[in-house]
């Protein structure tokens, strides 16, 4: 399935005649892909099977960890520790909805599990800023009764001491990503099928707050259309191009929000998330509900952790 070109310059980002290389299938909501540079493998969540999977060139796909408290989005902090959004179980008897950090000895530190004493809905996706602050989305709880009457986006301070509600008017906040200079935070709304962009607040008394400037709130791109596909996980490359699932496949947008082209997915597939990886960070790993794959890009993605190139 050739890549669909909609605007000049797409060939500089990706070769148009290549297909996605599918690496594995049979998962029950594949999500949270994360390249582990030191080991040369990538991890991803098999959410509804309550396990974490690993793909490596030598062994293919193998089970890495079970159970995971139904973890979804994954990333790493500045120290390389794993950060996970955990959905918790599907009944009131197992309502552990939280963001955790795995320490080097394997123990878990709770990053966030409530806001002002009310349990979080169901943390979904997460990104770590270069200063160590953790940003995550907290959408719908599905069949569980929520203690919060909104679906928010949050920031946890680097010392984990403070949690700020950044914005609360999303219908279903999902993927989020920073621009390369970290001056803009992109957050998509799966239900409204668009990406919103927020400028970070200017420094106050020489201190960066890490909060969002509400006046800067704007729709970055509308990804709706007649074909299947909605905004979900989202990534940005070093030149500021934004990659996100949308109608027909994975949309590639320039820093102004212009839709340059689409990486199509097979009928019935919908991209749930993406991750940069490979030795040069130019491989885009893709999770698509039941399958995982990869495609080579010409521009490197932002490493995770940021600045991690070794």
Short mmCIF file of the C-alpha atoms (twelve columns), coordinates in Angstrom:
data_MODEL
# 
_entry.id   MODEL 
# 
loop_
_atom_site.group_PDB 
_atom_site.id 
_atom_site.type_symbol 
_atom_site.label_atom_id 
_atom_site.label_alt_id 
_atom_site.label_comp_id 
_atom_site.label_asym_id 
_atom_site.label_seq_id 
_atom_site.Cartn_x 
_atom_site.Cartn_y 
_atom_site.Cartn_z 
_atom_site.pdbx_PDB_model_num 
ATOM 1   C CA . UNK A 1   0.000   0.000   0.000  1 
ATOM 2   C CA . UNK A 2   1.900   3.084   -1.195 1 
ATOM 3   C CA . UNK A 3   2.058   6.099   1.074  1 
ATOM 4   C CA . UNK A 4   -0.441  8.768   0.107  1 
ATOM 5   C CA . UNK A 5   1.113   12.106  -0.800 1 
ATOM 6   C CA . UNK A 6   -1.015  15.212  -0.307 1 
ATOM 7   C CA . UNK A 7   1.591   17.992  -0.356 1 
ATOM 8   C CA . UNK A 8   5.111   18.643  -1.691 1 
ATOM 9   C CA . UNK A 9   8.010   17.662  0.520  1 
ATOM 10  C CA . UNK A 10  6.662   14.359  1.788  1 
ATOM 11  C CA . UNK A 11  9.413   12.449  -0.048 1 
ATOM 12  C CA . UNK A 12  11.960  14.181  2.180  1 
ATOM 13  C CA . UNK A 13  10.284  12.593  5.198  1 
ATOM 14  C CA . UNK A 14  9.512   9.077   3.969  1 
ATOM 15  C CA . UNK A 15  9.979   6.945   0.841  1 
ATOM 16  C CA . UNK A 16  6.562   6.705   -0.768 1 
ATOM 17  C CA . UNK A 17  6.910   3.202   -2.215 1 
ATOM 18  C CA . UNK A 18  7.432   1.254   1.014  1 
ATOM 19  C CA . UNK A 19  4.986   -0.775  3.078  1 
ATOM 20  C CA . UNK A 20  4.695   -1.267  6.803  1 
ATOM 21  C CA . UNK A 21  6.624   -4.352  7.915  1 
ATOM 22  C CA . UNK A 22  4.345   -6.259  10.278 1 
ATOM 23  C CA . UNK A 23  6.188   -7.856  13.189 1 
ATOM 24  C CA . UNK A 24  3.467   -9.643  15.146 1 
ATOM 25  C CA . UNK A 25  -0.285  -10.112 15.529 1 
ATOM 26  C CA . UNK A 26  -2.960  -11.633 17.747 1 
ATOM 27  C CA . UNK A 27  -2.928  -9.006  20.511 1 
ATOM 28  C CA . UNK A 28  -5.897  -7.585  22.386 1 
ATOM 29  C CA . UNK A 29  -5.349  -3.828  22.132 1 
ATOM 30  C CA . UNK A 30  -1.647  -3.351  21.364 1 
ATOM 31  C CA . UNK A 31  -0.554  0.032   22.724 1 
ATOM 32  C CA . UNK A 32  2.267   1.993   24.347 1 
ATOM 33  C CA . UNK A 33  5.214   1.110   22.039 1 
ATOM 34  C CA . UNK A 34  8.573   2.104   23.507 1 
ATOM 35  C CA . UNK A 35  12.054  1.570   22.076 1 
ATOM 36  C CA . UNK A 36  14.656  0.396   24.606 1 
ATOM 37  C CA . UNK A 37  17.848  1.696   23.027 1 
ATOM 38  C CA . UNK A 38  20.329  -0.105  25.284 1 
ATOM 39  C CA . UNK A 39  18.828  -3.509  24.549 1 
ATOM 40  C CA . UNK A 40  17.923  -2.958  20.909 1 
ATOM 41  C CA . UNK A 41  14.281  -3.978  21.419 1 
ATOM 42  C CA . UNK A 42  10.902  -2.380  21.791 1 
ATOM 43  C CA . UNK A 43  8.234   -2.954  24.398 1 
ATOM 44  C CA . UNK A 44  4.493   -2.565  23.998 1 
ATOM 45  C CA . UNK A 45  1.364   -3.134  26.024 1 
ATOM 46  C CA . UNK A 46  -1.088  -5.931  25.243 1 
ATOM 47  C CA . UNK A 47  -3.606  -4.045  27.326 1 
ATOM 48  C CA . UNK A 48  -6.623  -6.311  27.657 1 
ATOM 49  C CA . UNK A 49  -4.445  -9.387  28.078 1 
ATOM 50  C CA . UNK A 50  -2.794  -7.597  31.030 1 
ATOM 51  C CA . UNK A 51  0.764   -8.111  29.827 1 
ATOM 52  C CA . UNK A 52  3.781   -6.316  28.396 1 
ATOM 53  C CA . UNK A 53  5.348   -7.670  25.223 1 
ATOM 54  C CA . UNK A 54  8.851   -7.408  23.794 1 
ATOM 55  C CA . UNK A 55  10.019  -7.509  20.186 1 
ATOM 56  C CA . UNK A 56  13.657  -8.001  19.247 1 
ATOM 57  C CA . UNK A 57  15.287  -8.779  15.887 1 
ATOM 58  C CA . UNK A 58  16.608  -12.070 17.273 1 
ATOM 59  C CA . UNK A 59  13.588  -13.439 19.138 1 
ATOM 60  C CA . UNK A 60  10.619  -11.699 17.539 1 
ATOM 61  C CA . UNK A 61  7.678   -11.111 19.882 1 
ATOM 62  C CA . UNK A 62  7.822   -12.627 23.368 1 
ATOM 63  C CA . UNK A 63  6.006   -11.999 26.635 1 
ATOM 64  C CA . UNK A 64  8.024   -9.643  28.843 1 
ATOM 65  C CA . UNK A 65  5.874   -9.114  31.955 1 
ATOM 66  C CA . UNK A 66  2.514   -10.252 33.334 1 
ATOM 67  C CA . UNK A 67  0.477   -8.900  35.042 1 
ATOM 68  C CA . UNK A 68  0.885   -5.166  34.409 1 
ATOM 69  C CA . UNK A 69  -2.296  -3.786  36.040 1 
ATOM 70  C CA . UNK A 70  -3.612  -3.401  32.469 1 
ATOM 71  C CA . UNK A 71  -0.940  -0.855  31.540 1 
ATOM 72  C CA . UNK A 72  -1.407  1.224   28.409 1 
ATOM 73  C CA . UNK A 73  0.907   4.147   27.550 1 
ATOM 74  C CA . UNK A 74  4.629   3.754   28.285 1 
ATOM 75  C CA . UNK A 75  7.613   6.104   28.287 1 
ATOM 76  C CA . UNK A 76  10.883  6.678   30.173 1 
ATOM 77  C CA . UNK A 77  12.052  9.494   32.421 1 
ATOM 78  C CA . UNK A 78  15.415  11.291  32.327 1 
ATOM 79  C CA . UNK A 79  17.031  8.490   34.346 1 
ATOM 80  C CA . UNK A 80  15.706  5.847   31.978 1 
ATOM 81  C CA . UNK A 81  13.087  4.494   34.382 1 
ATOM 82  C CA . UNK A 82  9.891   3.098   32.901 1 
ATOM 83  C CA . UNK A 83  6.759   5.226   33.320 1 
ATOM 84  C CA . UNK A 84  3.429   3.456   32.763 1 
ATOM 85  C CA . UNK A 85  -0.224  4.464   32.637 1 
ATOM 86  C CA . UNK A 86  -2.140  1.678   34.364 1 
ATOM 87  C CA . UNK A 87  -5.829  1.209   33.622 1 
ATOM 88  C CA . UNK A 88  -6.522  -1.084  36.540 1 
ATOM 89  C CA . UNK A 89  -9.076  -3.856  36.354 1 
ATOM 90  C CA . UNK A 90  -12.508 -3.794  34.788 1 
ATOM 91  C CA . UNK A 91  -14.572 -4.088  37.962 1 
ATOM 92  C CA . UNK A 92  -15.121 -1.937  41.063 1 
ATOM 93  C CA . UNK A 93  -13.207 -4.601  43.002 1 
ATOM 94  C CA . UNK A 94  -10.007 -3.746  41.112 1 
ATOM 95  C CA . UNK A 95  -10.080 0.036   40.595 1 
ATOM 96  C CA . UNK A 96  -6.355  0.845   40.631 1 
ATOM 97  C CA . UNK A 97  -6.035  3.599   38.045 1 
ATOM 98  C CA . UNK A 98  -2.636  5.218   38.268 1 
ATOM 99  C CA . UNK A 99  0.661   6.302   36.722 1 
ATOM 100 C CA . UNK A 100 3.698   4.442   38.030 1 
ATOM 101 C CA . UNK A 101 7.487   4.530   37.785 1 
ATOM 102 C CA . UNK A 102 9.558   1.352   37.858 1 
ATOM 103 C CA . UNK A 103 12.714  1.725   39.908 1 
ATOM 104 C CA . UNK A 104 15.995  -0.044  39.036 1 
ATOM 105 C CA . UNK A 105 15.248  -2.775  41.591 1 
ATOM 106 C CA . UNK A 106 11.851  -3.484  40.010 1 
ATOM 107 C CA . UNK A 107 9.725   -1.838  42.690 1 
ATOM 108 C CA . UNK A 108 6.988   0.586   41.668 1 
ATOM 109 C CA . UNK A 109 6.630   4.206   42.741 1 
ATOM 110 C CA . UNK A 110 3.184   5.751   42.322 1 
ATOM 111 C CA . UNK A 111 3.486   8.948   40.287 1 
ATOM 112 C CA . UNK A 112 -0.229  9.795   40.481 1 
ATOM 113 C CA . UNK A 113 -3.420  7.972   41.419 1 
ATOM 114 C CA . UNK A 114 -5.776  10.749  42.473 1 
ATOM 115 C CA . UNK A 115 -6.546  14.416  42.047 1 
ATOM 116 C CA . UNK A 116 -7.589  16.276  45.199 1 
ATOM 117 C CA . UNK A 117 -8.579  13.015  46.826 1 
ATOM 118 C CA . UNK A 118 -10.631 11.703  43.916 1 
ATOM 119 C CA . UNK A 119 -9.424  8.639   42.062 1 
ATOM 120 C CA . UNK A 120 -8.214  9.215   38.519 1 
ATOM 121 C CA . UNK A 121 -10.391 7.987   35.658 1 
ATOM 122 C CA . UNK A 122 -8.044  5.783   33.626 1 
ATOM 123 C CA . UNK A 123 -4.600  7.233   32.766 1 
ATOM 124 C CA . UNK A 124 -3.937  6.572   29.100 1 
ATOM 125 C CA . UNK A 125 -0.828  8.172   27.612 1 
ATOM 126 C CA . UNK A 126 2.226   9.869   29.088 1 
ATOM 127 C CA . UNK A 127 5.224   11.977  28.107 1 
ATOM 128 C CA . UNK A 128 8.177   13.263  30.154 1 
ATOM 129 C CA . UNK A 129 9.581   16.744  29.615 1 
ATOM 130 C CA . UNK A 130 13.349  17.257  29.674 1 
ATOM 131 C CA . UNK A 131 13.118  18.847  33.142 1 
ATOM 132 C CA . UNK A 132 11.634  15.616  34.512 1 
ATOM 133 C CA . UNK A 133 7.993   16.735  34.750 1 
ATOM 134 C CA . UNK A 134 5.479   14.050  33.781 1 
ATOM 135 C CA . UNK A 135 2.412   14.899  31.656 1 
ATOM 136 C CA . UNK A 136 -0.457  12.447  31.177 1 
ATOM 137 C CA . UNK A 137 -4.013  12.188  29.878 1 
ATOM 138 C CA . UNK A 138 -6.874  10.733  31.919 1 
ATOM 139 C CA . UNK A 139 -9.909  9.914   29.760 1 
ATOM 140 C CA . UNK A 140 -13.109 7.948   30.290 1 
ATOM 141 C CA . UNK A 141 -13.445 5.032   32.731 1 
ATOM 142 C CA . UNK A 142 -15.775 3.096   30.378 1 
ATOM 143 C CA . UNK A 143 -17.916 0.788   32.527 1 
ATOM 144 C CA . UNK A 144 -16.751 2.095   35.904 1 
ATOM 145 C CA . UNK A 145 -18.320 4.950   37.834 1 
ATOM 146 C CA . UNK A 146 -15.958 7.917   37.915 1 
ATOM 147 C CA . UNK A 147 -15.118 9.994   40.975 1 
ATOM 148 C CA . UNK A 148 -14.263 12.947  38.709 1 
ATOM 149 C CA . UNK A 149 -16.789 14.775  36.537 1 
ATOM 150 C CA . UNK A 150 -14.263 15.659  33.821 1 
ATOM 151 C CA . UNK A 151 -11.527 14.058  31.700 1 
ATOM 152 C CA . UNK A 152 -8.323  15.938  32.322 1 
ATOM 153 C CA . UNK A 153 -4.706  16.397  31.320 1 
ATOM 154 C CA . UNK A 154 -2.207  16.638  34.183 1 
ATOM 155 C CA . UNK A 155 1.361   17.616  35.027 1 
ATOM 156 C CA . UNK A 156 3.286   16.013  37.889 1 
ATOM 157 C CA . UNK A 157 6.332   17.909  39.121 1 
ATOM 158 C CA . UNK A 158 9.777   16.254  38.781 1 
ATOM 159 C CA . UNK A 159 9.876   15.523  42.519 1 
ATOM 160 C CA . UNK A 160 6.374   13.978  42.301 1 
ATOM 161 C CA . UNK A 161 5.252   16.417  44.993 1 
ATOM 162 C CA . UNK A 162 2.685   18.407  43.021 1 
ATOM 163 C CA . UNK A 163 0.004   17.496  40.507 1 
ATOM 164 C CA . UNK A 164 -1.588  20.217  38.374 1 
ATOM 165 C CA . UNK A 165 -4.754  19.884  36.313 1 
ATOM 166 C CA . UNK A 166 -3.736  21.576  33.049 1 
ATOM 167 C CA . UNK A 167 -6.978  21.405  31.072 1 
ATOM 168 C CA . UNK A 168 -10.361 19.773  31.729 1 
ATOM 169 C CA . UNK A 169 -12.598 20.419  28.715 1 
ATOM 170 C CA . UNK A 170 -11.628 17.450  26.533 1 
ATOM 171 C CA . UNK A 171 -14.247 14.857  25.627 1 
ATOM 172 C CA . UNK A 172 -11.619 12.107  25.410 1 
ATOM 173 C CA . UNK A 173 -8.005  13.267  25.840 1 
ATOM 174 C CA . UNK A 174 -5.617  10.660  24.489 1 
ATOM 175 C CA . UNK A 175 -2.178  11.086  22.875 1 
ATOM 176 C CA . UNK A 176 0.154   13.935  23.759 1 
ATOM 177 C CA . UNK A 177 3.605   15.073  22.624 1 
ATOM 178 C CA . UNK A 178 5.917   18.075  22.894 1 
ATOM 179 C CA . UNK A 179 7.346   20.066  20.016 1 
ATOM 180 C CA . UNK A 180 11.142  19.673  19.685 1 
ATOM 181 C CA . UNK A 181 11.794  22.891  21.645 1 
ATOM 182 C CA . UNK A 182 9.155   21.948  24.243 1 
ATOM 183 C CA . UNK A 183 7.391   25.273  23.817 1 
ATOM 184 C CA . UNK A 184 4.198   23.611  22.528 1 
ATOM 185 C CA . UNK A 185 2.245   20.652  23.922 1 
ATOM 186 C CA . UNK A 186 0.026   18.790  21.456 1 
ATOM 187 C CA . UNK A 187 -2.951  16.874  22.887 1 
ATOM 188 C CA . UNK A 188 -5.481  15.031  20.791 1 
ATOM 189 C CA . UNK A 189 -9.144  14.368  21.479 1 
ATOM 190 C CA . UNK A 190 -10.205 10.992  20.093 1 
ATOM 191 C CA . UNK A 191 -13.909 11.770  20.262 1 
ATOM 192 C CA . UNK A 192 -13.635 15.149  18.528 1 
ATOM 193 C CA . UNK A 193 -11.048 13.747  16.083 1 
ATOM 194 C CA . UNK A 194 -8.674  16.668  16.306 1 
ATOM 195 C CA . UNK A 195 -5.374  17.760  17.839 1 
ATOM 196 C CA . UNK A 196 -5.165  20.835  20.031 1 
ATOM 197 C CA . UNK A 197 -1.971  22.788  20.651 1 
ATOM 198 C CA . UNK A 198 -1.049  24.780  23.745 1 
ATOM 199 C CA . UNK A 199 1.913   27.070  24.328 1 
ATOM 200 C CA . UNK A 200 3.633   26.624  27.639 1 
ATOM 201 C CA . UNK A 201 3.472   29.593  29.982 1 
ATOM 202 C CA . UNK A 202 6.314   32.085  29.935 1 
ATOM 203 C CA . UNK A 203 8.789   31.982  32.773 1 
ATOM 204 C CA . UNK A 204 7.739   33.650  36.024 1 
ATOM 205 C CA . UNK A 205 10.513  35.303  38.042 1 
ATOM 206 C CA . UNK A 206 13.021  33.257  36.083 1 
ATOM 207 C CA . UNK A 207 11.235  29.979  36.842 1 
ATOM 208 C CA . UNK A 208 9.451   27.883  34.231 1 
ATOM 209 C CA . UNK A 209 6.106   26.709  35.603 1 
ATOM 210 C CA . UNK A 210 5.526   23.954  33.038 1 
ATOM 211 C CA . UNK A 211 1.843   24.939  32.916 1 
ATOM 212 C CA . UNK A 212 -0.125  25.749  29.763 1 
ATOM 213 C CA . UNK A 213 -1.165  29.179  28.518 1 
ATOM 214 C CA . UNK A 214 -4.957  28.815  28.145 1 
ATOM 215 C CA . UNK A 215 -5.170  31.760  25.739 1 
ATOM 216 C CA . UNK A 216 -2.957  29.868  23.278 1 
ATOM 217 C CA . UNK A 217 -5.399  26.941  22.970 1 
ATOM 218 C CA . UNK A 218 -6.082  26.236  19.282 1 
ATOM 219 C CA . UNK A 219 -7.030  23.351  16.995 1 
ATOM 220 C CA . UNK A 220 -3.804  22.226  15.341 1 
ATOM 221 C CA . UNK A 221 -5.365  19.795  12.864 1 
ATOM 222 C CA . UNK A 222 -8.698  18.057  12.233 1 
ATOM 223 C CA . UNK A 223 -8.074  14.378  11.413 1 
ATOM 224 C CA . UNK A 224 -11.637 13.342  10.627 1 
ATOM 225 C CA . UNK A 225 -12.736 11.810  7.340  1 
ATOM 226 C CA . UNK A 226 -14.811 9.097   5.723  1 
ATOM 227 C CA . UNK A 227 -12.294 6.297   6.310  1 
ATOM 228 C CA . UNK A 228 -11.726 4.500   9.646  1 
ATOM 229 C CA . UNK A 229 -9.161  5.843   12.068 1 
ATOM 230 C CA . UNK A 230 -9.137  8.291   14.978 1 
ATOM 231 C CA . UNK A 231 -6.468  10.266  16.852 1 
ATOM 232 C CA . UNK A 232 -4.793  8.127   19.490 1 
ATOM 233 C CA . UNK A 233 -1.073  7.957   20.312 1 
ATOM 234 C CA . UNK A 234 1.045   10.733  18.810 1 
ATOM 235 C CA . UNK A 235 4.731   11.441  18.163 1 
ATOM 236 C CA . UNK A 236 6.930   14.294  16.830 1 
ATOM 237 C CA . UNK A 237 10.209  14.189  14.891 1 
ATOM 238 C CA . UNK A 238 13.250  16.414  15.407 1 
ATOM 239 C CA . UNK A 239 12.026  18.863  12.744 1 
ATOM 240 C CA . UNK A 240 8.612   19.257  14.344 1 
ATOM 241 C CA . UNK A 241 6.488   17.069  12.054 1 
ATOM 242 C CA . UNK A 242 3.579   15.512  13.948 1 
ATOM 243 C CA . UNK A 243 2.497   11.885  13.434 1 
ATOM 244 C CA . UNK A 244 -0.930  10.713  14.563 1 
ATOM 245 C CA . UNK A 245 -3.629  8.229   13.641 1 
ATOM 246 C CA . UNK A 246 -6.506  9.684   11.651 1 
ATOM 247 C CA . UNK A 247 -8.933  8.866   8.882  1 
ATOM 248 C CA . UNK A 248 -7.274  6.312   6.604  1 
ATOM 249 C CA . UNK A 249 -4.098  5.676   8.587  1 
ATOM 250 C CA . UNK A 250 -1.231  7.601   10.167 1 
ATOM 251 C CA . UNK A 251 -1.234  11.283  9.245  1 
ATOM 252 C CA . UNK A 252 1.990   13.231  8.824  1 
ATOM 253 C CA . UNK A 253 1.612   16.966  9.491  1 
ATOM 254 C CA . UNK A 254 4.079   19.818  9.273  1 
ATOM 255 C CA . UNK A 255 4.619   22.151  12.278 1 
ATOM 256 C CA . UNK A 256 1.767   24.387  11.091 1 
ATOM 257 C CA . UNK A 257 -0.727  21.508  11.093 1 
ATOM 258 C CA . UNK A 258 -0.787  21.020  7.319  1 
ATOM 259 C CA . UNK A 259 -1.582  17.423  6.331  1 
ATOM 260 C CA . UNK A 260 1.326   16.299  4.130  1 
ATOM 261 C CA . UNK A 261 0.399   12.664  3.625  1 
ATOM 262 C CA . UNK A 262 -0.896  9.438   5.128  1 
ATOM 263 C CA . UNK A 263 0.694   6.083   5.861  1 
ATOM 264 C CA . UNK A 264 -2.257  3.799   5.042  1 
ATOM 265 C CA . UNK A 265 -3.196  0.823   7.179  1 
ATOM 266 C CA . UNK A 266 -4.906  -2.370  6.016  1 
ATOM 267 C CA . UNK A 267 -8.688  -2.465  6.099  1 
ATOM 268 C CA . UNK A 268 -9.903  -2.915  9.640  1 
ATOM 269 C CA . UNK A 269 -6.680  -1.709  11.244 1 
ATOM 270 C CA . UNK A 270 -6.448  1.491   13.272 1 
ATOM 271 C CA . UNK A 271 -3.221  2.958   14.661 1 
ATOM 272 C CA . UNK A 272 -3.288  3.107   18.451 1 
ATOM 273 C CA . UNK A 273 0.204   4.493   19.009 1 
ATOM 274 C CA . UNK A 274 3.727   4.974   17.650 1 
ATOM 275 C CA . UNK A 275 7.301   5.119   18.926 1 
ATOM 276 C CA . UNK A 276 10.641  6.190   17.505 1 
ATOM 277 C CA . UNK A 277 13.421  3.649   17.592 1 
ATOM 278 C CA . UNK A 278 16.269  1.922   15.824 1 
ATOM 279 C CA . UNK A 279 19.951  2.774   16.024 1 
ATOM 280 C CA . UNK A 280 19.337  6.172   14.385 1 
ATOM 281 C CA . UNK A 281 15.833  6.820   15.819 1 
ATOM 282 C CA . UNK A 282 14.433  6.791   12.265 1 
ATOM 283 C CA . UNK A 283 12.257  3.701   12.635 1 
ATOM 284 C CA . UNK A 284 8.610   4.372   13.430 1 
ATOM 285 C CA . UNK A 285 7.186   1.443   15.399 1 
ATOM 286 C CA . UNK A 286 3.403   1.166   15.150 1 
ATOM 287 C CA . UNK A 287 0.772   -0.522  17.295 1 
ATOM 288 C CA . UNK A 288 -2.568  -1.148  15.599 1 
ATOM 289 C CA . UNK A 289 -4.863  -2.928  18.047 1 
ATOM 290 C CA . UNK A 290 -4.190  -6.548  17.022 1 
ATOM 291 C CA . UNK A 291 -0.827  -6.031  15.288 1 
ATOM 292 C CA . UNK A 292 2.532   -4.297  15.597 1 
ATOM 293 C CA . UNK A 293 4.814   -3.144  12.793 1 
ATOM 294 C CA . UNK A 294 7.488   -0.700  11.716 1 
ATOM 295 C CA . UNK A 295 8.383   1.607   8.848  1 
ATOM 296 C CA . UNK A 296 11.584  3.513   8.074  1 
ATOM 297 C CA . UNK A 297 11.545  7.311   8.012  1 
ATOM 298 C CA . UNK A 298 14.156  9.723   6.684  1 
ATOM 299 C CA . UNK A 299 14.009  12.144  9.636  1 
ATOM 300 C CA . UNK A 300 14.843  11.025  13.155 1 
ATOM 301 C CA . UNK A 301 12.295  11.141  15.917 1 
ATOM 302 C CA . UNK A 302 12.809  12.676  19.331 1 
ATOM 303 C CA . UNK A 303 14.665  10.083  21.449 1 
ATOM 304 C CA . UNK A 304 13.191  8.651   24.629 1 
ATOM 305 C CA . UNK A 305 14.551  9.693   27.068 1 
ATOM 306 C CA . UNK A 306 15.212  13.036  25.397 1 
ATOM 307 C CA . UNK A 307 18.850  13.381  24.381 1 
ATOM 308 C CA . UNK A 308 19.385  9.618   24.704 1 
ATOM 309 C CA . UNK A 309 21.379  8.630   21.627 1 
ATOM 310 C CA . UNK A 310 23.940  6.143   23.006 1 
# 
